[in-house]
C-alpha cells in the first residue's frame, strides 16, 4: 500500500481499524460488567492496541533505506488485514448485533455454500470499510504525528531516567571535590544562583537601576503546588500511569477482562489456531465422573422388568460399571441380520474384536489411534449406565389416546416428517394476546393496529387446523374477522387430529445438528460445525431402523397382503443445498433410498429457469413447491410397488434472508418503510414467510388427500430451531445467541384418526423418534417381529415418549434437556421439566452464564447474567429465590458432564 499511498495514510487506516474494532468490542460487552469496573480497567483494555499501533508506526516510518521498505511492506500487509478484519466485524455487528469469531468465519469460508452465507452481509462490510477509509483520510496526519511524538517522548523519558540516575552518581562522587575547591570558589567575583544566572544578572530593587525588578508577590497555596508540580519530571507521571496499568492488569479478574483487552491483530491469529492435542482431549472424555453420585446411589437403582425393560444402575465413576450395565454391554440380540446394518454397532457380535465398527471395521484401524496410559471404556451408549436417563415407557398411554390406539382405528402405513426451517413455536400458530402478538402490534401506531391485527388473523389458518390451537383473533369490538381462504379443508372429525406439543425446545440452534437430532433421537455434540457427519450417531437413526425392519421381508406385490409385512422405502426431499456443512455425507450414512435436493433439481430435465419456482428465494434454496411433482411421483411409484413410505422433508423459505417468490403478495405486519423503523424489515419479511409456509403446509396436506394416503399417514412437524430478531434481543439470528426465541420450536404428531391432545412439557426434539416408534407399536402398525424389534430399541433412547405422561422428576433426578447453540462449541442451553428456569452457560468460548424464568419473563426481557457460575448462583437466589440458586448449582456441572459425555459417545477424539 505504501507504494501507492503515503506511509501516514497507511498508518492512519491501521490506527482507525484497530481502534474501531476495540470500541465495538467494548461496546458489545459494556453492559456485562459493572460501570465502575469498566471505568477502572478502561486503560488496560487499550494497552495491547497501543502496542500494536506503536509497532505499526515503527514499521511505517519515513525513509528510503531497504530496512524502511521492508517495514513498509510488513506494515501494509498488517493494514490490509486490519481493515479487512475491522470492516468485517462492523458489518457483522450491523447485520446481527453480535461479534464475529474468526475461527468460525474460516469454517464458513472453506466451502462454496458457506461463502454464500458470508457474502449475504458483504454490503455492510463494504460500507464499513469505506467509512473507515474516509475517517483515515481526514485524520491520518494527526494520528501519525501524535503516535510518533508519543514514541519520541517515551524515548526521551527513557534517556531522561537514565541521565537522572547517572547525574546522581556523579553528584555523590563530586561532593569532596567541591569542598577541596571551596577557597577557589569564594575568591571568585561572580556567584551563581540555582537557575544558572550570575549575581550580575540580578539587580536589587534598592539599587534603583533601570532593570530593577518589582518585589515578588507572595505565592498562593495553589501557586506553590503548581510550582512544585512543575519541578517533577514528566517521566514520573508516566511511571505512575504504567504502575497503575500493571497493577490493574494483575488484580483484575481474568473473565471477561482478558477477553475485552484482546487487540484485533492478535484475534485474527485465531484463524491459525492449531487443533488440541488428541490424547489430552481423549483423557477429558474418559476421566469424566458424574458430578452428583448421591443422585445415582444403589438405593435408587431399578431392576429389569419384562422382556425389554433393561433396568437402570449407573455408576458415577466411568472406570467401574454395575453387573446390569455389563450385561447390557455383552448382550446379543436375535433380531440382528447376518449383514450388519449401519447404526447397530453396539449389538454387533464382532464389536469387541474389530473396534467400534465391528463387522464393518478393520482390526488394524481399531488399534491405530491408541494413546498411551489411557484406557477407554465401552464407546457405546448404555441406557442402563446413563445417569440422566428417565423413561416413561413403563407408564400408561394418555387416556385420551388409549382407545383410538387400541381399537385399530389409527392406521400408520406411511410417515411424513416435516422439519421446518427457523420455525418459532410462537407462530405455530400465532395467537391473539400472546406476548409476540402484542410485540408486533406495539410496533405500529395506534391508528394502524386494527388493520395489522386483521392481517395477522389471516396469517396461519392451516397451521391452526393442524395443531388444534385456536388463533382467537377478534377486532376491537370482540367480533371475529372474516374467515380466511382455505387451500386445504381438514376432514378429521371434531376433537381429532393428533398430539400438539407446547413447550418443546430444539436440541440445537444449528440446522445440521438439529437435523441429526431429529432423525436419530440423539443429542448432537457441543463442538464447532457439523462434525457429527464424520462419525456415526450413537443411536440408530430412523432410516437405519426401517432398513433393519426391511431385512427380514420380501417385497410383495399383492394389494391383499397385510401392509405391516411390506418393506419401507425412505426418501429425503429438500429444495435447498445438501452439500452445506457435510449434510450429504451424513445422509449417506442414514441410508435414504431416494434423495431429491437442489442438486438433483438442477440436473433434472424439468429444470426451467424461466419458471418462477426455479428462482432461488435465498442463497440455499428454491421455493418448496418446486418439489411437488417429485413428491407426487415418489408416492405414486411407492404405492404402485406396494411399499410403505418414510418421507423426510426439510423446508427452506423461512430461512434467512426470508424472500418469497415474486408472485407472492407481501403484507406489512410491522412498519418498516422509513428510516426510523427500517430495522423492522427483517422481522416483517419473516412473518410473510410464515404465511407462505402455511400455504405450503396446505399443499402438502392436499397432496396426501389427492393420493389417497391421508388417513394412513402420520405427519410429524418439528422446527429445526427458532430465529431471534432485533425486536426480541440485541442479537439477530441464532449465531452464539442465548435468547429463547432461537430455542422454542413446534412439535406436532398429526393423524386424522388420533384424538386431539395439547401436550405441555419442557421437552426436546430428541423425543420425536421414540414417540414415532411408540405410535407405530401401539397403533398395531408393525407386524409381530417388527413390534418386538421396535419395542426393544425404543427402550434405549434418552427421550421420553410424548404420548405418555411426561415424568418431570424421578426421586431427586430431574428430566434435563440440553441445546447446543450455533455454531456448536460456544454455549449450551439447559432446562429441566420440573422448573420454569432456563440457563445458558459458556463452553469453550468466553460468554456469560445466563438464567431466565419462562413464566414470569417469557420474552426474556430481564435475564440474570454473571461471568462465573458461583456468582450466578448468588444472583439467581436474589432474583428468583433459594431454589433457583440451588438449581443453577446443579445444572452447571450436569451440563459440563453431559458435554464431555456427548463427545465420547459420538467418538470425537476417539481411540478406536
ZINOR-V836812 format. One record per helix or strand of 2 or more residues. SS is the DSSP state (a for helix, b for strand). FROM is the first residue (numbers start at 1). LEN is the number of residues. If there is no record, write none. Layout:
ss=SS from=FROM len=LEN
ss=SS from=FROM len=LEN
This chain:
ss=a from=7 len=26
ss=a from=35 len=11
ss=a from=47 len=13
ss=a from=66 len=31
ss=a from=102 len=8
ss=a from=112 len=8
ss=a from=122 len=59
ss=a from=182 len=6
ss=a from=199 len=3
ss=a from=205 len=3
ss=a from=221 len=10
ss=a from=234 len=18
ss=a from=257 len=5
ss=a from=264 len=9
ss=a from=278 len=9
ss=a from=293 len=4
ss=a from=298 len=3
ss=a from=323 len=8
ss=a from=345 len=3
ss=a from=358 len=3
ss=a from=363 len=4
ss=a from=383 len=3
ss=a from=399 len=8
ss=b from=414 len=7
ss=a from=425 len=3
ss=a from=435 len=8
ss=a from=446 len=12
ss=a from=461 len=7
ss=b from=496 len=10
ss=a from=511 len=10
ss=a from=531 len=4
ss=a from=542 len=9
ss=a from=563 len=3
ss=b from=568 len=7
ss=a from=580 len=11
ss=b from=594 len=3
ss=a from=598 len=6
ss=a from=612 len=3
ss=b from=621 len=2
ss=a from=624 len=17
ss=b from=644 len=7
ss=a from=678 len=29
ss=a from=710 len=3
ss=b from=713 len=7
ss=a from=740 len=3
ss=b from=747 len=9
ss=b from=757 len=8
ss=a from=767 len=12
ss=a from=784 len=11
ss=b from=809 len=2
ss=b from=813 len=2
ss=b from=816 len=5
ss=b from=827 len=6
ss=b from=837 len=6
ss=b from=849 len=5
ss=b from=864 len=3
ss=a from=869 len=12
ss=a from=882 len=24
